[in-house]
Amino acid sequence: MAMSAGKANGDVISDMNTTPLIDVMLVLLVMLIITLPLGTHAIKIGLPNGVPMSAPPPVVTLTVDFDGAVEWNGQRVDRVTLDRYLTQAARQQQQQPEIQVVADRLARYDAVAKVLADAQRLGVRRIAIVGTDRYVAN
């Protein structure tokens, strides 16, 4: 590669060397082309449509004790009564209550799973599992 430091008459060439500038621009262009498709992927989220609810739904606390006993809003119930309550809750079309399942930290997994399966089988759509922090001894 030939290089000249001046003109034939002895004057200095005052032109800027653009080769490093072009190299940097090409590297930036390649980086842009590589990273651009990553930002165009869309995640489709099904958002609710329609009229928003005016008041929050009622909350029902469903407690599962360490021995497998179930309480509906603090009142101990058997399996038949629980199924009846869950069926009534599932039939409410306007505002189905939110069933908050609170399991004791010593409760068996089987007992909690049966309560959740019964709620789902009977058509309850709003089920929440609440943490057991309030049952931990200080």
Secondary structure as UniProt FT lines:
FT   TURN            8..9
FT   HELIX           19..35
FT   HELIX           37..40
FT   STRAND          59..64
FT   TURN            66..67
FT   STRAND          70..72
FT   TURN            73..74
FT   STRAND          75..77
FT   HELIX           79..91
FT   STRAND          98..103
FT   TURN            105..106
FT   HELIX           109..121
FT   TURN            122..123
FT   STRAND          127..130
FT   HELIX           133..135
//
